[in-house]
Amino acid sequence: MVSQVNGDDIRRFVVLGGRQLGTFLAVFALSALLSSCAGLSGGSPALAAKKAIEACDPFMGDWRGGWKLHDESESGPLVAHVIALGKGTYQAKFFPEFDTREQPTLVLEGRREGRVARFNGRSAQGDAGAEYEVQAVIERDTFSGTLKGDIIGEFSMSKTIRLSPTLGGVPPTGAVVLFDGKGFDQWEPTDKKPPVKPVQWKRAKGGAMEVKKGAGSIVTKKKFTDFKLHLEFRTPFMPEQRGQARGNSGVYLQGRYEVQILDSYGLEGLDNECGGIYTVGAPLVNVCSPPMQWQTYDITFTAPRFDGAGAKTQDAVVTIVHNGVTIHDRLKISKPTGGALDDRVAEPGGIYLQDHGNPVQFRNIWLVEL
């Protein structure tokens, strides 16, 4: 992700201490907790995202700052994902930087206590196996903590909203606009059994559509071969759910090749998580945003090729940019993934959005044929 908005000037951080550390803790209290997750908009995209996240949970989200040792001999950058797990519990994962395949330097469990959230833990991940205890709190937009033991230090972070640089992308001249918030004219149900009903998904605030549980998946009426697709999506806040039950949907290219949509915020980034292509490839890095924040997929798809006798000469190829970061680079897909509408891979196909029973939202969907 490129565009970032910090709650406070990072230079004010009383950065924490640790030594190549690998041990910190996260928790923070933002402004007042709002009463509803849905329907928030207005102001800048960063402000709208912040409000939508905080309306669901005041401690969830990305944090950025730094650490230092008390003797000021060492210091460095620090970021964290704070993941809401339901019933006032949290997990905080710490890294030197965002968007990395590296394992977290520290994972701490936390619990809400009124207007603050507290985390504590012990680590032995220093350069020479140093042991130290970590205590931290998120309060008034600041996530700070101390390290005490073989090393002594502190850290401080502020909430940061990291927006996709392609959020709100405008369709270029000649693009096929598939959804602009005005209706479902370009879509039809995937279930063609008579009597065929019109699309039953919900129209949501802010020019979005929302999956209606049980209403079935939808697909574009028009079919495509090679294309560049722009799509924006938002996963719901379902903190007590886990795995595939947490904000699940998917976008199928040509109705055959699924790019997974899931609330995978803070997870490892597997082939069945957000940005993954089932059984084919995990994303190069997990750049999933917190639930209730709008995200983007920018997908370049080349259909498989066949010779005059109908023999395949080239697999389907896809490049996927998630929130401005390339997570698949010319990945070959040899066959349709699970849940495909058909296996007629030599024919054009539509863009298919999956009803997996969760209220995932979509908006600003357009496509340029190549």
C-alpha positions as CSV (number, residue, x, y, z in Angstrom):
1,M,0.0,0.0,0.0
2,V,1.2,3.5,-0.8
3,S,-1.1,6.1,0.6
4,Q,-0.9,6.4,4.4
5,V,-2.5,8.7,6.9
6,N,-1.1,8.7,10.5
7,G,-3.1,9.8,13.6
8,D,0.0,11.8,14.9
9,D,3.3,12.9,13.6
10,I,5.5,9.9,13.7
11,R,8.4,12.1,14.8
12,R,6.6,12.6,18.1
13,F,6.8,8.9,18.9
14,V,8.6,8.0,22.0
15,V,9.8,5.0,20.1
16,L,10.4,1.8,22.0
17,G,13.3,-0.2,22.9
18,G,14.4,-3.6,22.0
19,R,17.3,-5.0,20.1
20,Q,16.4,-6.6,16.8
21,L,13.7,-7.2,19.2
22,G,10.9,-9.3,18.4
23,T,8.9,-8.5,21.4
24,F,6.4,-5.9,21.8
25,L,2.7,-5.5,22.4
26,A,-0.2,-3.8,21.0
27,V,-3.4,-2.1,22.0
28,F,-4.9,1.3,21.6
29,A,-7.9,3.4,22.4
30,L,-9.2,5.6,19.6
31,S,-11.9,8.3,19.9
32,A,-15.4,7.3,21.0
33,L,-16.6,3.9,19.9
34,L,-19.5,4.4,17.4
35,S,-22.6,2.5,17.6
36,S,-22.9,1.0,14.1
37,C,-20.4,-0.4,11.5
38,A,-22.6,0.2,8.5
39,G,-23.3,3.2,6.3
40,L,-20.4,5.5,7.4
41,S,-19.0,7.8,4.7
42,G,-18.2,11.4,4.1
43,G,-15.0,13.4,4.3
44,S,-11.7,12.1,2.9
45,P,-11.3,8.4,2.1
46,A,-8.9,8.0,5.0
47,L,-11.3,9.6,7.4
48,A,-14.2,7.5,6.1
49,A,-12.1,4.4,6.5
50,K,-11.0,5.3,10.1
51,K,-14.6,6.0,11.1
52,A,-15.9,2.7,9.6
53,I,-13.2,0.7,11.4
54,E,-13.6,2.5,14.8
55,A,-17.4,2.2,14.5
56,C,-16.9,-1.6,14.8
57,D,-14.0,-1.7,17.2
58,P,-11.9,1.2,18.5
59,F,-8.7,-0.8,18.9
60,M,-8.6,-2.8,15.7
61,G,-6.3,-1.8,12.8
62,D,-2.8,-0.8,11.8
63,W,-0.3,1.0,14.0
64,R,3.0,2.7,13.1
65,G,5.7,4.2,15.2
66,G,9.0,3.1,16.7
67,W,11.0,1.7,19.6
68,K,14.2,2.6,21.5
69,L,16.3,1.4,24.3
70,H,16.4,3.5,27.4
71,D,20.1,4.1,27.0
72,E,19.3,5.2,23.5
73,S,22.0,2.9,22.1
74,E,19.5,1.4,19.6
75,S,16.2,2.3,18.1
76,G,14.1,1.4,15.0
77,P,10.7,1.4,13.3
78,L,7.8,-0.6,14.5
79,V,4.4,-1.5,13.1
80,A,1.6,-3.7,14.3
81,H,-1.7,-5.3,13.3
82,V,-4.3,-5.4,16.0
83,I,-6.9,-8.1,15.2
84,A,-10.3,-8.2,16.9
85,L,-11.2,-11.7,18.0
86,G,-14.6,-11.0,19.6
87,K,-15.8,-10.7,23.2
88,G,-13.3,-8.0,24.0
89,T,-10.2,-10.0,23.1
90,Y,-7.4,-9.2,20.6
91,Q,-4.2,-10.4,19.1
92,A,-1.4,-8.0,18.2
93,K,1.3,-8.9,15.7
94,F,4.4,-6.8,15.5
95,F,6.8,-6.3,12.5
96,P,9.6,-4.0,11.5
97,E,7.5,-3.0,8.5
98,F,4.2,-3.6,6.8
99,D,3.5,-6.0,3.9
100,T,6.2,-8.6,4.5
101,R,6.4,-12.3,4.4
102,E,8.5,-12.4,7.5
103,Q,7.1,-13.9,10.6
104,P,6.0,-11.4,13.3
105,T,8.7,-10.5,15.8
106,L,6.1,-10.9,18.5
107,V,2.5,-12.0,18.9
108,L,0.6,-10.9,22.0
109,E,-2.9,-11.5,23.3
110,G,-4.9,-8.6,24.7
111,R,-8.2,-7.8,26.4
112,R,-10.4,-4.7,26.5
113,E,-10.7,-2.9,29.9
114,G,-13.3,-0.1,29.5
115,R,-11.8,2.6,27.2
116,V,-8.4,0.9,26.9
117,A,-7.0,-2.4,25.8
118,R,-4.1,-4.0,27.6
119,F,-1.5,-6.5,26.4
120,N,1.3,-8.2,28.2
121,G,3.7,-11.0,27.5
122,R,7.2,-12.3,27.8
123,S,9.8,-12.9,25.0
124,A,13.2,-14.5,24.7
125,Q,13.9,-13.3,21.1
126,G,16.8,-10.9,21.7
127,D,20.2,-11.2,19.9
128,A,21.5,-13.5,22.7
129,G,18.3,-14.9,23.9
130,A,17.5,-11.9,26.1
131,E,14.4,-12.3,28.2
132,Y,12.1,-9.4,29.0
133,E,8.5,-8.7,29.8
134,V,6.3,-6.5,27.7
135,Q,3.3,-4.4,29.0
136,A,1.4,-2.2,26.7
137,V,-1.9,-0.2,26.4
138,I,-3.9,1.5,23.7
139,E,-5.4,4.7,25.0
140,R,-6.4,8.0,23.4
141,D,-5.1,7.1,19.9
142,T,-1.7,6.0,21.2
143,F,-0.4,2.5,21.5
144,S,2.6,2.4,23.9
145,G,4.5,-0.1,26.0
146,T,7.6,-1.0,27.9
147,L,10.2,-3.7,27.8
148,K,11.8,-4.8,31.1
149,G,14.3,-7.5,31.7
150,D,17.6,-8.2,30.1
151,I,16.9,-5.2,27.9
152,I,15.0,-2.1,28.9
153,G,13.1,0.1,26.5
154,E,9.9,1.5,25.3
155,F,7.8,1.9,22.2
156,S,5.0,4.2,21.0
157,M,2.7,4.0,17.9
158,S,-0.2,5.9,16.4
159,K,-3.1,4.5,14.3
160,T,-2.4,4.6,10.6
161,I,-4.9,4.2,7.7
162,R,-3.2,2.7,4.7
163,L,-5.3,3.3,1.6
164,S,-5.0,1.6,-1.8
165,P,-3.6,4.0,-4.4
166,T,-6.2,2.8,-6.9
167,L,-9.2,3.3,-4.6
168,G,-11.9,5.2,-6.5
169,G,-10.2,4.6,-9.8
170,V,-12.0,6.3,-12.7
171,P,-12.9,4.0,-15.7
172,P,-10.9,5.1,-18.7
173,T,-12.5,5.9,-22.1
174,G,-13.9,2.7,-23.6
175,A,-14.1,0.8,-20.3
176,V,-17.1,-1.5,-19.7
177,V,-18.7,-0.2,-16.5
178,L,-20.1,-3.3,-14.7
179,F,-21.3,-1.5,-11.5
180,D,-21.4,2.2,-10.6
181,G,-24.0,2.0,-7.8
182,K,-27.0,2.7,-10.0
183,G,-28.3,-0.8,-10.5
184,F,-27.8,-4.4,-11.6
185,D,-28.4,-4.0,-15.3
186,Q,-25.1,-5.7,-16.2
187,W,-25.7,-8.7,-13.9
188,E,-27.8,-11.8,-13.7
189,P,-28.1,-14.7,-11.2
190,T,-25.8,-17.7,-11.9
191,D,-28.7,-20.0,-11.2
192,K,-30.6,-20.1,-14.5
193,K,-33.3,-22.6,-13.3
194,P,-36.8,-21.3,-14.2
195,P,-38.3,-19.1,-13.2
196,V,-35.2,-16.9,-13.4
197,K,-35.4,-14.0,-11.0
198,P,-33.6,-10.7,-11.2
199,V,-30.6,-10.1,-9.0
200,Q,-31.7,-10.1,-5.3
201,W,-28.5,-8.6,-3.8
202,K,-28.9,-5.4,-1.7
203,R,-28.1,-1.9,-2.8
204,A,-25.9,-0.4,0.0
205,K,-25.0,3.2,0.9
206,G,-22.1,4.8,-0.9
207,G,-22.9,3.3,-4.3
208,A,-22.2,-0.3,-3.2
209,M,-23.9,-3.6,-3.6
210,E,-24.0,-6.2,-0.8
211,V,-24.2,-10.0,-0.9
212,K,-27.6,-11.1,0.4
213,K,-27.3,-14.5,2.1
214,G,-29.2,-17.2,0.2
215,A,-29.9,-15.0,-2.8
216,G,-27.3,-16.7,-4.9
217,S,-24.2,-15.7,-6.8
218,I,-24.3,-13.3,-9.7
219,V,-22.4,-13.0,-13.0
220,T,-22.1,-10.4,-15.7
221,K,-24.4,-10.8,-18.7
222,K,-21.5,-10.0,-21.0
223,K,-18.6,-12.4,-21.5
224,F,-14.9,-11.6,-21.9
225,T,-11.6,-13.1,-23.1
226,D,-8.6,-10.9,-22.1
227,F,-9.1,-7.9,-19.8
228,K,-8.0,-5.6,-17.0
229,L,-10.5,-5.6,-14.2
230,H,-10.9,-3.0,-11.4
231,L,-13.0,-4.0,-8.4
232,E,-13.4,-2.6,-4.9
233,F,-14.7,-4.7,-2.0
234,R,-15.2,-4.5,1.7
235,T,-15.4,-7.4,4.1
236,P,-17.8,-7.3,7.1
237,F,-16.9,-7.2,10.8
238,M,-17.3,-10.7,12.1
239,P,-14.8,-10.9,15.0
240,E,-16.1,-14.2,16.5
241,Q,-15.8,-16.1,13.3
242,R,-12.7,-17.8,12.0
243,G,-11.3,-19.1,8.8
244,Q,-13.7,-19.4,5.8
245,A,-16.6,-18.2,7.9
246,R,-15.1,-14.7,8.3
247,G,-16.1,-12.3,5.4
248,N,-16.0,-14.9,2.6
249,S,-16.7,-14.2,-1.0
250,G,-14.8,-14.4,-4.3
251,V,-14.5,-13.0,-7.8
252,Y,-14.3,-15.6,-10.6
253,L,-12.5,-14.5,-13.8
254,Q,-14.4,-15.8,-16.8
255,G,-16.6,-17.5,-14.2
256,R,-13.9,-20.2,-13.8
257,Y,-10.9,-18.9,-11.9
258,E,-11.5,-17.7,-8.3
259,V,-9.6,-14.9,-6.6
260,Q,-10.5,-15.3,-3.0
261,I,-12.1,-12.6,-0.9
262,L,-11.9,-13.1,2.9
263,D,-11.3,-11.2,6.1
264,S,-7.6,-12.3,6.3
265,Y,-6.4,-9.3,8.1
266,G,-3.2,-10.1,9.9
267,L,-3.1,-13.7,8.8
268,E,-0.3,-15.6,7.0
269,G,-1.7,-15.3,3.5
270,L,-2.5,-18.7,2.2
271,D,-4.1,-19.8,-1.1
272,N,-7.5,-20.0,0.5
273,E,-7.2,-16.5,2.1
274,C,-7.7,-13.1,0.6
275,G,-5.9,-12.7,-2.7
276,G,-5.2,-16.5,-2.9
277,I,-6.2,-18.7,-5.9
278,Y,-7.4,-22.0,-4.5
279,T,-4.8,-24.8,-4.9
280,V,-2.9,-22.7,-7.4
281,G,-1.1,-20.0,-5.5
282,A,-0.9,-18.1,-2.3
283,P,-0.4,-14.3,-2.5
284,L,3.2,-13.2,-2.5
285,V,2.3,-11.1,0.6
286,N,-0.8,-10.6,2.6
287,V,-1.9,-7.0,2.2
288,C,-5.5,-7.4,3.4
289,S,-6.9,-4.4,5.2
290,P,-9.0,-4.5,8.4
291,P,-12.7,-5.4,7.9
292,M,-14.9,-2.5,7.0
293,Q,-12.2,-0.8,5.0
294,W,-12.5,-0.6,1.3
295,Q,-9.9,-2.5,-0.7
296,T,-9.0,-2.9,-4.4
297,Y,-8.2,-5.7,-6.8
298,D,-6.6,-4.6,-10.1
299,I,-6.4,-7.8,-12.2
300,T,-4.9,-8.4,-15.7
301,F,-6.2,-11.7,-17.2
302,T,-5.1,-13.5,-20.3
303,A,-7.3,-16.4,-21.3
304,P,-5.8,-19.8,-22.3
305,R,-4.8,-20.2,-25.9
306,F,-5.6,-23.1,-28.3
307,D,-4.4,-24.2,-31.7
308,G,-6.5,-25.0,-34.7
309,A,-7.1,-28.6,-33.5
310,G,-8.4,-27.4,-30.2
311,A,-5.3,-28.4,-28.2
312,K,-4.3,-25.9,-25.5
313,T,-1.0,-24.1,-26.2
314,Q,-1.0,-21.7,-23.2
315,D,-2.6,-21.7,-19.7
316,A,-4.6,-18.8,-18.4
317,V,-2.3,-16.1,-17.0
318,V,-3.1,-13.6,-14.2
319,T,-1.4,-10.7,-12.5
320,I,-3.2,-9.4,-9.4
321,V,-2.5,-6.1,-7.6
322,H,-4.2,-6.0,-4.2
323,N,-4.3,-2.6,-2.5
324,G,-1.5,-1.4,-4.8
325,V,0.8,-4.3,-4.2
326,T,1.5,-7.1,-6.7
327,I,0.5,-10.4,-5.1
328,H,0.6,-12.6,-8.2
329,D,2.8,-11.8,-11.1
330,R,1.9,-13.6,-14.4
331,L,0.7,-16.7,-12.5
332,K,-0.3,-19.6,-14.7
333,I,-3.6,-21.3,-14.0
334,S,-3.9,-24.7,-15.7
335,K,-7.6,-25.4,-15.0
336,P,-10.8,-23.9,-13.5
337,T,-10.8,-23.7,-9.7
338,G,-13.5,-25.1,-7.4
339,G,-16.9,-23.6,-7.8
340,A,-16.4,-22.6,-11.4
341,L,-19.6,-22.2,-13.5
342,D,-18.2,-24.4,-16.3
343,D,-15.1,-25.9,-17.7
344,R,-15.4,-24.5,-21.2
345,V,-12.1,-22.8,-21.0
346,A,-11.8,-22.1,-24.8
347,E,-14.9,-19.8,-24.6
348,P,-15.3,-16.2,-23.2
349,G,-16.8,-16.0,-19.7
350,G,-18.3,-13.5,-17.3
351,I,-17.2,-11.9,-14.0
352,Y,-18.8,-13.9,-11.3
353,L,-19.2,-12.7,-7.7
354,Q,-19.9,-15.3,-5.1
355,D,-22.6,-15.5,-2.4
356,H,-20.9,-17.4,0.4
357,G,-23.4,-16.2,3.0
358,N,-21.5,-13.2,4.3
359,P,-22.5,-9.6,3.7
360,V,-19.4,-8.6,1.6
361,Q,-19.8,-5.4,-0.3
362,F,-18.6,-4.4,-3.8
363,R,-18.5,-1.1,-5.7
364,N,-16.8,0.7,-8.6
365,I,-16.4,-2.4,-10.9
366,W,-15.2,-1.8,-14.4
367,L,-13.2,-3.6,-17.0
368,V,-11.1,-2.8,-20.1
369,E,-11.0,-5.5,-22.8
370,L,-7.6,-6.2,-24.2
